[in-house]
Amino acid sequence: MNTEIIKEILLQRGYNERNAEIASKELMDISEKLTPILEEWLNDENCQKDYSVEGHSIQEFLEDGMKYPAAVLTMDWLIKDPQVALKSLTKGNR
């Protein structure tokens, strides 16, 4: 998968041009642990919701109103920079 394909899928699923551009670039750089989850969603919109990191889950973020790609990016943040992410999430600054 490449940035242009991801961007096109995001546009088809309701993202505006600017947000699709930003998100597609960020999604290309996610942790290898999250790549299969993202690819599954990109292929058929199947959402794996039970994936969790540092006590937070994709399901939780979806319930808080995030779109699936944003939830995956938040999980990636928790994997790559858990101290900063946890501090921010605890404050509610997503």
The first five atom37 places (N, CA, C, CB, O) and aatype in JSON, in Angstrom:
{
  "aatype": [12, 2, 16, 6, 9, 9, 11, 6, 9, 10, 10, 5, 1, 7, 18, 2, 6, 1, 2, 0, 6, 9, 0, 15, 11, 6, 10, 12, 3, 9, 15, 6, 11, 10, 16, 14, 9, 10, 6, 6, 17, 10, 2, 3, 6, 2, 4, 5, 11, 3, 18, 15, 19, 6, 7, 8, 15, 9, 5, 6, 13, 10, 6, 3, 7, 12, 11, 18, 14, 0, 0, 19, 10, 16, 12, 3, 17, 10, 9, 11, 3, 14, 5, 19, 0, 10, 11, 15, 10, 16, 11, 7, 2, 1],
  "atom_mask": [
    [1, 1, 1, 1, 1],
    [1, 1, 1, 1, 1],
    [1, 1, 1, 1, 1],
    [1, 1, 1, 1, 1],
    [1, 1, 1, 1, 1],
    [1, 1, 1, 1, 1],
    [1, 1, 1, 1, 1],
    [1, 1, 1, 1, 1],
    [1, 1, 1, 1, 1],
    [1, 1, 1, 1, 1],
    [1, 1, 1, 1, 1],
    [1, 1, 1, 1, 1],
    [1, 1, 1, 1, 1],
    [1, 1, 1, 0, 1],
    [1, 1, 1, 1, 1],
    [1, 1, 1, 1, 1],
    [1, 1, 1, 1, 1],
    [1, 1, 1, 1, 1],
    [1, 1, 1, 1, 1],
    [1, 1, 1, 1, 1],
    [1, 1, 1, 1, 1],
    [1, 1, 1, 1, 1],
    [1, 1, 1, 1, 1],
    [1, 1, 1, 1, 1],
    [1, 1, 1, 1, 1],
    [1, 1, 1, 1, 1],
    [1, 1, 1, 1, 1],
    [1, 1, 1, 1, 1],
    [1, 1, 1, 1, 1],
    [1, 1, 1, 1, 1],
    [1, 1, 1, 1, 1],
    [1, 1, 1, 1, 1],
    [1, 1, 1, 1, 1],
    [1, 1, 1, 1, 1],
    [1, 1, 1, 1, 1],
    [1, 1, 1, 1, 1],
    [1, 1, 1, 1, 1],
    [1, 1, 1, 1, 1],
    [1, 1, 1, 1, 1],
    [1, 1, 1, 1, 1],
    [1, 1, 1, 1, 1],
    [1, 1, 1, 1, 1],
    [1, 1, 1, 1, 1],
    [1, 1, 1, 1, 1],
    [1, 1, 1, 1, 1],
    [1, 1, 1, 1, 1],
    [1, 1, 1, 1, 1],
    [1, 1, 1, 1, 1],
    [1, 1, 1, 1, 1],
    [1, 1, 1, 1, 1],
    [1, 1, 1, 1, 1],
    [1, 1, 1, 1, 1],
    [1, 1, 1, 1, 1],
    [1, 1, 1, 1, 1],
    [1, 1, 1, 0, 1],
    [1, 1, 1, 1, 1],
    [1, 1, 1, 1, 1],
    [1, 1, 1, 1, 1],
    [1, 1, 1, 1, 1],
    [1, 1, 1, 1, 1],
    [1, 1, 1, 1, 1],
    [1, 1, 1, 1, 1],
    [1, 1, 1, 1, 1],
    [1, 1, 1, 1, 1],
    [1, 1, 1, 0, 1],
    [1, 1, 1, 1, 1],
    [1, 1, 1, 1, 1],
    [1, 1, 1, 1, 1],
    [1, 1, 1, 1, 1],
    [1, 1, 1, 1, 1],
    [1, 1, 1, 1, 1],
    [1, 1, 1, 1, 1],
    [1, 1, 1, 1, 1],
    [1, 1, 1, 1, 1],
    [1, 1, 1, 1, 1],
    [1, 1, 1, 1, 1],
    [1, 1, 1, 1, 1],
    [1, 1, 1, 1, 1],
    [1, 1, 1, 1, 1],
    [1, 1, 1, 1, 1],
    [1, 1, 1, 1, 1],
    [1, 1, 1, 1, 1],
    [1, 1, 1, 1, 1],
    [1, 1, 1, 1, 1],
    [1, 1, 1, 1, 1],
    [1, 1, 1, 1, 1],
    [1, 1, 1, 1, 1],
    [1, 1, 1, 1, 1],
    [1, 1, 1, 1, 1],
    [1, 1, 1, 1, 1],
    [1, 1, 1, 1, 1],
    [1, 1, 1, 0, 1],
    [1, 1, 1, 1, 1],
    [1, 1, 1, 1, 1]
  ],
  "atom_positions": [
    [[0.85, -1.17, 0.0], [0.0, 0.0, 0.0], [0.9, 1.24, 0.0], [-0.97, 0.0, 1.23], [1.96, 1.25, 0.62]],
    [[0.46, 2.27, -0.69], [1.24, 3.49, -0.7], [0.36, 4.68, -0.29], [1.87, 3.73, -2.09], [-0.85, 4.54, -0.11]],
    [[0.98, 5.82, -0.15], [0.29, 7.01, 0.33], [-0.9, 7.38, -0.55], [1.25, 8.18, 0.41], [-1.97, 7.73, -0.03]],
    [[-0.74, 7.31, -1.85], [-1.82, 7.7, -2.76], [-3.03, 6.76, -2.65], [-1.32, 7.71, -4.2], [-4.17, 7.22, -2.69]],
    [[-2.78, 5.47, -2.51], [-3.89, 4.52, -2.36], [-4.62, 4.77, -1.05], [-3.36, 3.06, -2.41], [-5.85, 4.8, -1.01]],
    [[-3.86, 4.97, 0.02], [-4.49, 5.24, 1.32], [-5.29, 6.54, 1.25], [-3.41, 5.34, 2.44], [-6.42, 6.6, 1.73]],
    [[-4.72, 7.55, 0.64], [-5.42, 8.84, 0.51], [-6.73, 8.66, -0.25], [-4.53, 9.87, -0.21], [-7.76, 9.17, 0.18]],
    [[-6.7, 7.94, -1.34], [-7.91, 7.72, -2.14], [-8.98, 6.99, -1.34], [-7.58, 6.92, -3.42], [-10.16, 7.33, -1.42]],
    [[-8.58, 5.99, -0.56], [-9.54, 5.26, 0.28], [-10.14, 6.18, 1.32], [-8.86, 4.04, 0.96], [-11.34, 6.14, 1.57]],
    [[-9.3, 7.02, 1.93], [-9.81, 7.96, 2.93], [-10.78, 8.95, 2.31], [-8.64, 8.71, 3.6], [-11.79, 9.29, 2.92]],
    [[-10.48, 9.42, 1.13], [-11.39, 10.33, 0.43], [-12.74, 9.65, 0.16], [-10.77, 10.83, -0.9], [-13.79, 10.26, 0.33]],
    [[-12.69, 8.4, -0.27], [-13.91, 7.64, -0.54], [-14.74, 7.44, 0.74], [-13.57, 6.29, -1.16], [-15.96, 7.28, 0.68]],
    [[-14.05, 7.44, 1.88], [-14.73, 7.19, 3.15], [-15.03, 8.47, 3.93], [-13.9, 6.26, 4.01], [-15.25, 8.43, 5.14]],
    [[-15.03, 9.6, 3.23], [-15.52, 10.82, 3.83], [-14.51, 11.82, 4.33], [0.0, 0.0, 0.0], [-14.9, 12.88, 4.83]],
    [[-13.23, 11.54, 4.2], [-12.22, 12.52, 4.6], [-12.17, 13.64, 3.57], [-10.82, 11.86, 4.77], [-12.39, 13.4, 2.38]],
    [[-11.87, 14.85, 4.02], [-11.65, 15.91, 3.04], [-10.22, 15.79, 2.52], [-11.91, 17.33, 3.67], [-9.4, 15.05, 3.07]],
    [[-9.93, 16.52, 1.46], [-8.63, 16.42, 0.77], [-7.45, 16.65, 1.72], [-8.57, 17.44, -0.37], [-6.5, 15.87, 1.73]],
    [[-7.51, 17.71, 2.49], [-6.4, 18.06, 3.39], [-6.17, 16.98, 4.44], [-6.67, 19.41, 4.08], [-5.03, 16.55, 4.64]],
    [[-7.23, 16.54, 5.12], [-7.09, 15.54, 6.16], [-6.66, 14.18, 5.6], [-8.39, 15.39, 6.93], [-5.91, 13.45, 6.24]],
    [[-7.15, 13.85, 4.4], [-6.74, 12.59, 3.76], [-5.26, 12.62, 3.43], [-7.56, 12.34, 2.48], [-4.56, 11.62, 3.59]],
    [[-4.78, 13.77, 2.98], [-3.36, 13.93, 2.66], [-2.5, 13.73, 3.91], [-3.09, 15.32, 2.04], [-1.52, 12.98, 3.88]],
    [[-2.85, 14.4, 4.98], [-2.09, 14.31, 6.24], [-2.15, 12.9, 6.81], [-2.62, 15.31, 7.27], [-1.12, 12.31, 7.15]],
    [[-3.35, 12.36, 6.91], [-3.52, 11.04, 7.53], [-2.82, 9.95, 6.71], [-5.0, 10.7, 7.67], [-2.22, 9.04, 7.29]],
    [[-2.89, 10.03, 5.39], [-2.27, 8.99, 4.57], [-0.76, 8.95, 4.78], [-2.58, 9.21, 3.08], [-0.16, 7.88, 4.81]],
    [[-0.15, 10.11, 4.93], [1.3, 10.15, 5.18], [1.62, 9.57, 6.56], [1.83, 11.6, 5.08], [2.57, 8.81, 6.7]],
    [[0.83, 9.93, 7.55], [1.06, 9.43, 8.91], [0.82, 7.92, 8.98], [0.15, 10.15, 9.91], [1.56, 7.2, 9.66]],
    [[-0.19, 7.44, 8.28], [-0.51, 6.01, 8.31], [0.56, 5.17, 7.63], [-1.86, 5.77, 7.64], [0.71, 3.99, 7.95]],
    [[1.3, 5.74, 6.7], [2.39, 5.0, 6.05], [3.55, 4.73, 7.0], [2.9, 5.78, 4.83], [4.4, 3.88, 6.74]],
    [[3.58, 5.46, 8.11], [4.71, 5.37, 9.04], [4.33, 4.7, 10.36], [5.26, 6.76, 9.31], [5.04, 4.86, 11.36]],
    [[3.22, 3.96, 10.4], [2.82, 3.35, 11.66], [3.68, 2.12, 11.98], [1.34, 2.95, 11.61], [4.35, 1.56, 11.12]],
    [[3.64, 1.74, 13.23], [4.36, 0.58, 13.71], [3.95, -0.67, 12.93], [4.11, 0.38, 15.2], [2.79, -0.83, 12.54]],
    [[4.91, -1.55, 12.7], [4.64, -2.81, 12.01], [3.56, -3.62, 12.71], [5.91, -3.63, 11.89], [2.85, -4.39, 12.07]],
    [[3.44, -3.46, 14.01], [2.41, -4.18, 14.77], [1.01, -3.78, 14.33], [2.58, -3.91, 16.27], [0.08, -4.58, 14.39]],
    [[0.86, -2.55, 13.88], [-0.45, -2.03, 13.5], [-0.76, -2.16, 12.0], [-0.55, -0.59, 13.9], [-1.9, -1.99, 11.59]],
    [[0.24, -2.46, 11.22], [0.05, -2.53, 9.77], [-1.05, -3.52, 9.36], [1.35, -2.93, 9.11], [-1.88, -3.16, 8.52]],
    [[-1.09, -4.74, 9.91], [-2.17, -5.66, 9.5], [-3.56, -5.15, 9.85], [-1.96, -7.01, 10.14], [-4.51, -5.37, 9.1]],
    [[-3.68, -4.48, 10.97], [-4.97, -3.92, 11.4], [-5.41, -2.84, 10.42], [-4.88, -3.35, 12.85], [-6.57, -2.81, 10.0]],
    [[-4.5, -1.95, 10.07], [-4.81, -0.89, 9.13], [-5.16, -1.46, 7.76], [-3.64, 0.09, 9.02], [-6.14, -1.05, 7.15]],
    [[-4.35, -2.4, 7.28], [-4.6, -2.98, 5.95], [-5.96, -3.66, 5.88], [-3.5, -3.97, 5.6], [-6.65, -3.59, 4.86]],
    [[-6.35, -4.32, 6.96], [-7.66, -4.96, 6.99], [-8.77, -3.91, 6.83], [-7.85, -5.75, 8.31], [-9.71, -4.11, 6.07]],
    [[-8.64, -2.81, 7.55], [-9.64, -1.74, 7.46], [-9.64, -1.11, 6.07], [-9.38, -0.67, 8.53], [-10.7, -0.83, 5.51]],
    [[-8.46, -0.88, 5.52], [-8.37, -0.28, 4.2], [-8.99, -1.18, 3.13], [-6.93, 0.03, 3.85], [-9.61, -0.69, 2.18]],
    [[-8.81, -2.49, 3.28], [-9.33, -3.43, 2.29], [-10.84, -3.6, 2.34], [-8.67, -4.76, 2.48], [-11.49, -3.66, 1.3]],
    [[-11.4, -3.67, 3.55], [-12.84, -3.96, 3.61], [-13.58, -3.29, 4.76], [-13.04, -5.44, 3.71], [-14.7, -3.69, 5.09]],
    [[-12.98, -2.29, 5.36], [-13.57, -1.54, 6.48], [-13.83, -2.39, 7.72], [-14.86, -0.91, 6.04], [-14.59, -2.0, 8.6]],
    [[-13.2, -3.55, 7.79], [-13.31, -4.38, 8.99], [-12.45, -3.75, 10.09], [-12.88, -5.86, 8.71], [-11.25, -3.55, 9.91]],
    [[-13.08, -3.45, 11.21], [-12.4, -2.77, 12.31], [-12.06, -3.75, 13.42], [-13.26, -1.62, 12.86], [-12.94, -4.32, 14.06]],
    [[-10.78, -3.94, 13.65], [-10.36, -4.71, 14.82], [-10.35, -3.74, 15.99], [-8.95, -5.4, 14.61], [-9.51, -2.84, 16.05]],
    [[-11.27, -3.93, 16.93], [-11.47, -2.96, 18.0], [-10.83, -3.36, 19.32], [-12.91, -2.75, 18.21], [-10.7, -2.53, 20.22]],
    [[-10.42, -4.62, 19.44], [-9.92, -5.07, 20.74], [-8.42, -4.9, 20.92], [-10.27, -6.51, 20.93], [-7.88, -5.27, 21.96]],
    [[-7.73, -4.34, 19.95], [-6.3, -4.1, 20.06], [-6.06, -3.04, 21.14], [-5.68, -3.66, 18.7], [-6.71, -2.0, 21.14]],
    [[-5.14, -3.31, 22.06], [-4.88, -2.34, 23.12], [-3.39, -2.17, 23.38], [-5.59, -2.77, 24.4], [-2.58, -3.08, 23.15]],
    [[-3.06, -0.99, 23.86], [-1.69, -0.62, 24.22], [-1.77, 0.27, 25.44], [-0.95, 0.1, 23.03], [-2.58, 1.2, 25.5]],
    [[-0.92, -0.01, 26.43], [-0.83, 0.84, 27.62], [-2.19, 1.11, 28.27], [-0.18, 2.17, 27.26], [-2.44, 2.2, 28.78]],
    [[-3.06, 0.1, 28.25], [-4.36, 0.23, 28.91], [-5.42, 0.96, 28.11], [0.0, 0.0, 0.0], [-6.51, 1.22, 28.63]],
    [[-5.14, 1.29, 26.87], [-6.1, 1.96, 25.99], [-6.37, 1.06, 24.79], [-5.58, 3.37, 25.53], [-5.48, 0.34, 24.34]],
    [[-7.59, 1.11, 24.29], [-7.95, 0.25, 23.16], [-8.53, 1.07, 22.01], [-8.95, -0.82, 23.6], [-8.98, 2.2, 22.18]],
    [[-8.51, 0.46, 20.85], [-9.13, 1.09, 19.69], [-10.61, 1.32, 19.96], [-8.93, 0.21, 18.42], [-11.15, 2.36, 19.62]],
    [[-11.25, 0.35, 20.59], [-12.67, 0.47, 20.91], [-12.94, 1.73, 21.74], [-13.16, -0.77, 21.68], [-13.89, 2.46, 21.47]],
    [[-12.11, 1.97, 22.73], [-12.25, 3.16, 23.59], [-12.2, 4.44, 22.76], [-11.15, 3.18, 24.66], [-13.01, 5.34, 22.94]],
    [[-11.24, 4.51, 21.85], [-11.09, 5.71, 21.03], [-12.26, 5.89, 20.07], [-9.77, 5.66, 20.25], [-12.69, 7.01, 19.82]],
    [[-12.76, 4.79, 19.54], [-13.94, 4.86, 18.66], [-15.15, 5.36, 19.44], [-14.24, 3.48, 18.03], [-15.94, 6.17, 18.94]],
    [[-15.31, 4.87, 20.66], [-16.42, 5.31, 21.5], [-16.3, 6.79, 21.86], [-16.48, 4.47, 22.77], [-17.3, 7.46, 22.1]],
    [[-15.07, 7.29, 21.9], [-14.84, 8.71, 22.17], [-15.04, 9.58, 20.93], [-13.43, 8.91, 22.71], [-14.89, 10.8, 20.99]],
    [[-15.39, 8.95, 19.8], [-15.72, 9.72, 18.6], [-14.64, 9.76, 17.53], [0.0, 0.0, 0.0], [-14.81, 10.44, 16.52]],
    [[-13.53, 9.07, 17.74], [-12.48, 9.06, 16.71], [-12.91, 8.19, 15.54], [-11.15, 8.56, 17.3], [-13.66, 7.22, 15.7]],
    [[-12.43, 8.56, 14.36], [-12.56, 7.68, 13.21], [-11.5, 6.59, 13.35], [-12.42, 8.47, 11.85], [-10.51, 6.77, 14.06]],
    [[-11.71, 5.48, 12.66], [-10.79, 4.34, 12.81], [-9.32, 4.71, 12.53], [-11.22, 3.22, 11.88], [-8.46, 4.34, 13.32]],
    [[-9.01, 5.41, 11.44], [-7.61, 5.75, 11.21], [-7.01, 6.59, 12.35], [-7.47, 6.5, 9.91], [-5.84, 6.41, 12.7]],
    [[-7.78, 7.49, 12.92], [-7.28, 8.29, 14.05], [-7.02, 7.41, 15.26], [-8.29, 9.4, 14.41], [-6.05, 7.63, 15.99]],
    [[-7.88, 6.43, 15.48], [-7.67, 5.51, 16.6], [-6.39, 4.7, 16.39], [-8.89, 4.56, 16.76], [-5.63, 4.48, 17.33]],
    [[-6.16, 4.27, 15.16], [-4.93, 3.52, 14.86], [-3.71, 4.41, 15.06], [-4.96, 2.97, 13.41], [-2.7, 3.96, 15.6]],
    [[-3.79, 5.65, 14.62], [-2.66, 6.57, 14.82], [-2.42, 6.85, 16.3], [-2.92, 7.88, 14.07], [-1.27, 7.03, 16.71]],
    [[-3.46, 6.9, 17.09], [-3.3, 7.1, 18.52], [-2.63, 5.88, 19.15], [-4.66, 7.37, 19.2], [-1.78, 6.03, 20.03]],
    [[-3.0, 4.69, 18.7], [-2.34, 3.48, 19.19], [-0.86, 3.5, 18.81], [-3.02, 2.21, 18.61], [0.0, 3.1, 19.6]],
    [[-0.57, 3.97, 17.61], [0.82, 4.08, 17.16], [1.6, 5.03, 18.06], [0.87, 4.55, 15.7], [2.75, 4.76, 18.4]],
    [[0.98, 6.13, 18.43], [1.61, 7.1, 19.33], [1.9, 6.44, 20.68], [0.69, 8.35, 19.52], [2.97, 6.65, 21.26]],
    [[0.96, 5.66, 21.16], [1.16, 4.96, 22.44], [2.32, 3.95, 22.36], [-0.12, 4.23, 22.86], [3.03, 3.74, 23.34]],
    [[2.5, 3.35, 21.2], [3.6, 2.4, 21.01], [4.93, 3.14, 20.94], [3.39, 1.56, 19.73], [5.9, 2.74, 21.58]],
    [[4.97, 4.22, 20.18], [6.23, 4.91, 19.9], [6.67, 5.89, 20.99], [6.11, 5.64, 18.62], [7.86, 6.08, 21.19]],
    [[5.73, 6.49, 21.67], [6.07, 7.5, 22.69], [5.08, 7.4, 23.86], [6.04, 8.94, 22.07], [4.31, 8.32, 24.11]],
    [[5.11, 6.27, 24.57], [4.09, 6.02, 25.59], [4.03, 7.06, 26.7], [4.33, 4.69, 26.2], [2.93, 7.39, 27.16]],
    [[5.15, 7.58, 27.14], [5.11, 8.53, 28.25], [4.36, 9.8, 27.87], [6.53, 8.89, 28.7], [3.49, 10.26, 28.61]],
    [[4.69, 10.37, 26.74], [4.03, 11.6, 26.29], [2.57, 11.33, 25.95], [4.76, 12.2, 25.07], [1.69, 12.09, 26.33]],
    [[2.33, 10.23, 25.23], [0.96, 9.89, 24.84], [0.07, 9.67, 26.06], [0.94, 8.65, 23.96], [-1.04, 10.2, 26.12]],
    [[0.55, 8.9, 27.03], [-0.25, 8.63, 28.22], [-0.54, 9.91, 28.99], [0.47, 7.64, 29.13], [-1.65, 10.1, 29.49]],
    [[0.46, 10.76, 29.1], [0.26, 12.03, 29.81], [-0.81, 12.86, 29.11], [1.59, 12.83, 29.9], [-1.69, 13.41, 29.76]],
    [[-0.73, 12.95, 27.81], [-1.69, 13.73, 27.04], [-3.08, 13.1, 27.09], [-1.24, 13.86, 25.59], [-4.08, 13.81, 27.26]],
    [[-3.15, 11.79, 26.95], [-4.45, 11.1, 26.98], [-5.1, 11.23, 28.36], [-4.28, 9.61, 26.62], [-6.33, 11.34, 28.46]],
    [[-4.3, 11.2, 29.4], [-4.82, 11.35, 30.76], [-5.44, 12.73, 30.95], [-3.71, 11.11, 31.79], [-6.45, 12.88, 31.63]],
    [[-4.82, 13.74, 30.33], [-5.35, 15.1, 30.4], [-6.56, 15.28, 29.49], [-4.26, 16.11, 30.03], [-7.29, 16.26, 29.61]],
    [[-6.77, 14.32, 28.57], [-7.86, 14.43, 27.63], [-7.52, 15.29, 26.43], [0.0, 0.0, 0.0], [-8.41, 15.77, 25.72]],
    [[-6.23, 15.47, 26.19], [-5.78, 16.3, 25.06], [-5.43, 15.42, 23.88], [-4.57, 17.17, 25.46], [-4.24, 15.23, 23.59]],
    [[-6.4, 14.88, 23.2], [-6.1, 14.05, 22.03], [-6.03, 14.93, 20.85], [-7.14, 12.95, 21.82], [-5.79, 14.45, 19.74]]
  ]
}
